[in-house]
Amino acid sequence: MNVAMRTILSPILPILEDEFGVVHAQAASIFTFIAFGYGTSVSFSGIAASRFGCKKGVIFSFFIAMVVYFIFPMVKHFYLFYPLGFLLGIAAGMYLPSIIPMITEYFEERFWGKAISIHESAASLAIFSAPFIALFVLSLFPWRGIFILFGIVFIICMIVFHVTTKEVKVAAGKKSYLRDLMRSGDLWLMAIIWIFAAGGNLGLYFILPLYLVKGTRHGCRCRQHDLRDIAPWRRGCRYLRRFSSRSIQPGKGPCSCSPFCPVYLPCCSQLNTCRQ
């Protein structure tokens, strides 16, 4: 849920554009505010978890996400998505520094690798399933129903998590530890690598499908033949030919051999036509 709360916005961005009449840059800026909130929260939530408790940190994260998702359906002006996206990033950033100490507390040290890897596999599952979840819910309800559904799910998660877990207190470290950590060159090197890795992974995942599905025109839906006018599409066609046994032509859609296109883009295309 921590990852799904952010990725679920990506497949419905084309619908939000049509609903509020905004351009790609305005729609994609939601993820900028989510990332800013996430970075701000994850920087300080570890300190808060050690002071107030890890269980309280996770529950508070779910509570903020629940409130945000129940407010989303009431939004009438698009710019309100920005502060709500920031709060959603705050909620997402509070989760990981609180849940990792709980995992290491519940399991013996020799099982830490397995436990953490199983926990982190949920992120990949959420990324993969987000467009399918959105497509299924949109077949039953309007796009605002997705947020209501997620709000209800977070209520259930809070109740289950509160009942089935116990509080974990993180031992206070040395007062000079944070200062010494910030002076470490290895820390900043890993941070820079992670910035580019996350940007090249989740950044493209969030934004690229919006441009491929709707093209570059504002205020209208992009048909397949409109892709002939998009230069990046032509370059992408030449690139995919090298790695695919089937050729791909501008205006005829991506080939089924691409590991990215067959899962995500068809779902986004279906979502884009739900309002037609």
Phi, psi and omega in degrees: 000329180298322178275322182296329180297337178262321185285338184294340179287333185297309183290345180256006178301319177302324179290321178296323177299314180293323183293318187254355177066046181248166180267174182303316184298320179293318180294315183290341180294343176303318182290333175296316179290324176297316180295321179295317177294321179295314179297320178295316184290316184292340179286333185241349185291334176296320177294319179294322180295321179290336182268320185254343180114142183289321180299316178297324179296316179293316180296320179294325176298313178297322182295315179298316179298320179299314180298316181297316183289333175281339177277328181310313182295343182267000182290129178248343180236134189296326184297343178289343176294335183292306177295327177292323175296322177298316178295325177295322175294323176300315180297317181293322182289337180283342188286305190298312180296343179268325185279329181297313176300329178291321178295314180291338177280322184282332185246151176293158185300326181290346178256003184300316181300315180293315183296315182291321180293321176295319179297316182287340177294340178296331179296315178295321178296321179294318179296318181292320188272348184305311180294328179289322176298313180298318180296319180293314182293322180292338176286347181247325186226166171294172185297333179292338178294335177299316182291322178297318179299316179294324176299319178294320179297321179292327175298315179297318179298319179298315182295312181296316181295321180294323183282325190262355183238163176240159183290144178234125177259128180272129180295137180292135179270186179292146181295331181270001185296315181297319179296317178294324180294318181292339179274353183285125177291328179296324179298313182290328176295314178294326179295317179296317179298318181292326178299312181290324180294314180292321178296319179285343181260284182292326180301312178292324180297320182287320194258317189302317180301328179299318181286325180286327182282316187253356179071208185246005182272139179261135174088006176211159178275141184271119176279171184297320183289343177292341182293341177296335183272358183258114183299316179301329178296318179297316179296323178295324178298314180296324181292318183290333179300328183292333187246013183227144177281339176258141178278159180231131183246144177303131178091354180250006175088165182285154181285155184283352182275345179292132182290342184264314189294317188294337182270311191269310187294320176299323178296316179296323179296320178294320179297325182291337182261000183295331183268356180281000000 
